[in-house]
Amino acid sequence: MPSKKALIRRPSPRLNEGLVTHVERGEVDVDLAVEQWEAYAEALRAHGWETVEVEPADDCPDSVFVEDTVVMFRNVALITRPGAASRRAETAGVEEAVAGLGCSVNWIWEPGTLDGGDILKIGDTVYAGRGGRTNAAGIQQLRAAFEPLGARVAAVPVSKVLHLKSAVTALPDGTVVGRIPLLDAPSLFPRFLPVPEASGAHVVLLGGGKLLMAASAPRTAELFADLGYEPVVVDISEFEKLEGCVTCLSVRLRELHA
């Protein structure tokens, strides 16, 4: 039976020094952030996910955003080369963790850059955001790694937000959800549902129609409930100050065999 595992990484004590690109810097309450992170991890466990903690990287302020360091397709882990040079030290611990779970490991090499937050998977389609953190060479290497495994990689322009998944994620039926003002080309997605709040664009699929989402998007949670889904709400206010969202804080591995 495949087991559901989620990689997570404890916030650095230097979290307040994390990068911001498209928002004004606000003071991050690191103690509150740790409490919110623990509640996020508990929400994953409560819905059937085994959490696997990557070794903390206390000298890397953004290391809690573990999604950016690795992209999974089937049981293959592609270790990224983050677009922000200051984040490249984050990948070593993640590589160790995924190798320890039995994944086969590939890498993005110079001159490629790629952040996991720019990758949205819907079935075998892999949307890759080409923007400030992910370049064309990174997307070419992503294709080379995953297309032989059956992936179809589609590049998407990203200029208005940090990452593709800052603007869109997808519901269990494959409908892409997001805010049109944040998107360069919403017509690239076959099925698109606009949501009323920017933070409503982010959902983590927990299974069984349950959607992990931020407390800052109550109207979007109502919309999803009206569509027959079950929102599971967590407060991630401190991570939102650093352009983080519910997807950034974990890497979900669905196709590993126990």
C-alpha positions as CSV (number, residue, x, y, z in Angstrom):
1,M,0.0,0.0,0.0
2,P,1.3,3.5,-0.8
3,S,1.8,5.5,2.4
4,K,1.1,9.2,2.7
5,K,4.2,11.1,4.0
6,A,4.7,14.8,4.3
7,L,8.1,16.4,4.6
8,I,8.2,19.4,7.0
9,R,11.0,21.5,8.4
10,R,10.9,23.4,11.7
11,P,11.2,27.2,11.3
12,S,14.6,28.8,11.7
13,P,15.1,31.2,14.7
14,R,16.1,33.7,11.9
15,L,12.7,33.4,10.2
16,N,12.1,37.1,10.5
17,E,15.0,37.6,8.1
18,G,13.3,35.7,5.4
19,L,13.1,37.1,1.8
20,V,10.2,39.2,0.7
21,T,9.7,40.2,-3.0
22,H,6.1,41.2,-3.8
23,V,4.9,42.4,-0.3
24,E,6.1,45.0,2.2
25,R,8.1,43.6,5.0
26,G,6.3,43.1,8.3
27,E,7.6,42.0,11.7
28,V,7.3,38.2,12.0
29,D,6.6,36.8,15.5
30,V,8.9,33.8,15.5
31,D,7.4,32.2,18.6
32,L,3.9,32.4,17.2
33,A,5.2,31.1,13.8
34,V,6.5,28.0,15.6
35,E,3.1,27.5,17.3
36,Q,1.4,27.9,13.9
37,W,3.8,25.4,12.3
38,E,3.2,22.8,15.0
39,A,-0.6,23.2,14.5
40,Y,-0.1,22.9,10.7
41,A,1.9,19.6,11.2
42,E,-0.8,18.3,13.6
43,A,-3.5,19.0,11.0
44,L,-1.6,16.9,8.5
45,R,-1.2,14.0,11.0
46,A,-4.9,14.3,12.0
47,H,-5.8,13.6,8.3
48,G,-3.7,10.6,7.8
49,W,-0.3,12.0,6.8
50,E,2.9,10.8,8.5
51,T,5.1,13.8,9.0
52,V,8.8,13.4,8.3
53,E,10.9,16.2,9.7
54,V,13.9,17.4,7.7
55,E,16.9,18.3,9.8
56,P,16.4,22.0,10.8
57,A,18.6,24.6,9.0
58,D,18.8,27.3,11.6
59,D,21.1,29.5,9.5
60,C,18.6,29.5,6.6
61,P,15.8,32.0,7.4
62,D,13.4,30.6,4.7
63,S,14.1,26.9,5.3
64,V,10.6,26.3,6.7
65,F,9.3,26.7,3.1
66,V,10.5,23.2,2.4
67,E,8.4,22.9,-0.8
68,D,10.8,25.0,-2.7
69,T,13.7,22.6,-2.3
70,V,12.4,19.4,-4.0
71,V,9.8,18.4,-6.6
72,M,8.3,14.9,-6.5
73,F,6.9,12.9,-9.5
74,R,6.0,9.3,-8.7
75,N,8.9,8.2,-6.5
76,V,11.5,10.5,-8.1
77,A,12.8,13.5,-6.1
78,L,14.2,16.4,-8.2
79,I,16.4,18.5,-5.8
80,T,16.0,22.1,-6.9
81,R,18.4,24.9,-7.4
82,P,16.6,27.8,-5.8
83,G,16.4,31.0,-7.7
84,A,17.5,33.0,-4.6
85,A,21.2,32.1,-4.1
86,S,20.8,32.6,-0.3
87,R,18.4,29.6,-0.2
88,R,20.7,27.0,-1.9
89,A,22.1,25.7,1.3
90,E,18.6,24.5,2.2
91,T,18.7,21.6,-0.3
92,A,21.3,19.3,1.3
93,G,19.2,18.3,4.3
94,V,16.1,17.7,2.1
95,E,18.2,15.5,-0.3
96,E,19.2,13.4,2.7
97,A,15.6,13.1,3.9
98,V,14.1,12.0,0.5
99,A,17.0,9.6,-0.1
100,G,16.3,8.1,3.3
101,L,12.7,7.5,2.3
102,G,13.9,5.4,-0.7
103,C,13.3,8.0,-3.5
104,S,15.5,8.1,-6.5
105,V,17.2,11.5,-6.6
106,N,17.9,13.9,-9.5
107,W,19.1,17.5,-9.4
108,I,18.7,20.8,-11.2
109,W,22.2,22.0,-12.2
110,E,23.7,25.4,-13.0
111,P,22.7,27.4,-15.0
112,G,19.2,26.1,-14.2
113,T,17.2,27.6,-11.3
114,L,13.9,26.1,-10.1
115,D,11.8,26.6,-7.0
116,G,9.3,23.9,-6.0
117,G,6.7,26.7,-5.4
118,D,6.6,27.2,-9.1
119,I,5.4,23.6,-9.8
120,L,1.7,22.7,-9.8
121,K,0.9,19.0,-10.6
122,I,-2.6,18.0,-11.8
123,G,-2.6,14.3,-12.6
124,D,0.3,13.8,-15.0
125,T,0.4,17.4,-16.1
126,V,3.2,19.5,-14.5
127,Y,2.7,23.2,-14.8
128,A,6.0,25.1,-14.3
129,G,6.0,28.8,-13.5
130,R,8.7,30.7,-15.4
131,G,9.3,33.8,-13.3
132,G,11.7,35.4,-10.8
133,R,12.9,32.2,-9.2
134,T,12.6,29.6,-12.0
135,N,14.3,30.0,-15.4
136,A,14.1,28.4,-18.8
137,A,17.1,26.1,-18.2
138,G,15.5,24.9,-15.0
139,I,12.2,24.0,-16.8
140,Q,14.2,22.2,-19.5
141,Q,15.9,20.1,-16.8
142,L,12.5,19.5,-15.2
143,R,11.2,18.1,-18.5
144,A,14.3,15.9,-19.0
145,A,13.8,14.4,-15.5
146,F,10.0,13.9,-15.5
147,E,8.8,13.5,-19.1
148,P,10.4,10.0,-19.4
149,L,8.2,9.0,-16.4
150,G,5.0,10.1,-18.2
151,A,4.8,13.7,-17.2
152,R,3.6,16.4,-19.5
153,V,5.4,19.7,-18.6
154,A,3.6,23.0,-19.5
155,A,5.5,26.2,-18.9
156,V,3.4,29.2,-17.5
157,P,4.6,32.8,-17.3
158,V,4.7,34.3,-13.8
159,S,5.4,38.0,-13.2
160,K,2.9,39.3,-10.7
161,V,3.6,37.0,-7.7
162,L,6.6,35.1,-6.2
163,H,5.7,31.6,-7.4
164,L,3.1,30.0,-9.6
165,K,1.5,28.5,-6.5
166,S,1.3,32.0,-5.0
167,A,-1.4,32.5,-7.6
168,V,-3.0,29.1,-8.2
169,T,-3.5,25.6,-6.8
170,A,-6.0,22.9,-7.8
171,L,-9.0,21.2,-6.3
172,P,-9.3,17.4,-6.3
173,D,-11.2,17.3,-9.6
174,G,-8.4,19.2,-11.3
175,T,-10.1,22.6,-11.4
176,V,-7.5,25.3,-10.9
177,V,-8.4,28.0,-8.3
178,G,-6.9,31.4,-8.0
179,R,-7.2,35.2,-8.3
180,I,-7.3,36.4,-11.9
181,P,-5.4,39.7,-11.1
182,L,-2.4,37.6,-9.9
183,L,-2.2,35.5,-13.1
184,D,-0.4,36.3,-16.4
185,A,-2.4,33.8,-18.5
186,P,-5.4,32.2,-16.7
187,S,-6.6,30.8,-20.1
188,L,-3.7,28.3,-20.0
189,F,-5.7,26.3,-17.5
190,P,-8.6,24.3,-19.0
191,R,-10.8,24.6,-15.9
192,F,-10.4,27.7,-13.8
193,L,-12.4,28.9,-10.8
194,P,-11.8,32.5,-9.5
195,V,-11.8,32.8,-5.7
196,P,-12.7,35.9,-3.6
197,E,-9.5,36.1,-1.6
198,A,-5.8,36.0,-2.6
199,S,-5.0,33.4,0.1
200,G,-7.9,31.4,-1.1
201,A,-5.8,30.4,-4.1
202,H,-3.9,27.9,-1.9
203,V,-5.1,24.5,-0.9
204,V,-3.4,21.3,0.1
205,L,-5.3,18.1,-0.9
206,L,-5.5,16.0,2.3
207,G,-7.6,13.3,0.7
208,G,-11.3,12.5,0.9
209,G,-12.4,15.9,-0.3
210,K,-10.6,17.7,2.6
211,L,-8.8,20.9,1.7
212,L,-6.1,22.3,4.0
213,M,-6.3,26.1,3.7
214,A,-5.5,29.4,5.5
215,A,-7.7,31.0,8.1
216,S,-7.3,34.3,6.1
217,A,-9.7,33.1,3.4
218,P,-13.0,32.5,5.1
219,R,-15.1,33.5,2.0
220,T,-13.2,31.0,-0.1
221,A,-13.6,28.3,2.5
222,E,-17.4,28.9,2.3
223,L,-17.2,28.6,-1.5
224,F,-15.4,25.3,-1.3
225,A,-17.8,24.0,1.3
226,D,-20.7,24.9,-1.1
227,L,-19.0,22.8,-3.7
228,G,-19.0,19.8,-1.4
229,Y,-15.5,20.0,-0.1
230,E,-14.4,20.1,3.6
231,P,-12.1,23.0,4.4
232,V,-9.5,22.2,7.2
233,V,-8.5,25.7,8.3
234,V,-5.1,26.6,9.9
235,D,-3.8,30.0,10.9
236,I,-0.5,30.7,9.1
237,S,-0.4,34.6,9.5
238,E,3.3,34.8,10.3
239,F,4.3,32.8,7.2
240,E,2.0,34.9,5.0
241,K,4.1,37.9,6.0
242,L,6.9,36.2,4.0
243,E,4.7,35.3,1.0
244,G,4.3,31.8,2.4
245,C,1.1,29.7,2.1
246,V,-0.2,26.3,3.1
247,T,1.5,24.5,0.2
248,C,5.0,26.0,0.9
249,L,5.2,24.4,4.4
250,S,5.3,20.7,3.3
251,V,6.1,18.3,0.5
252,R,3.5,15.6,0.1
253,L,4.7,12.2,-1.0
254,R,1.8,10.1,-2.1
255,E,3.3,7.4,-4.2
256,L,5.9,5.9,-1.8
257,H,5.4,2.3,-0.9
258,A,5.6,1.4,2.8
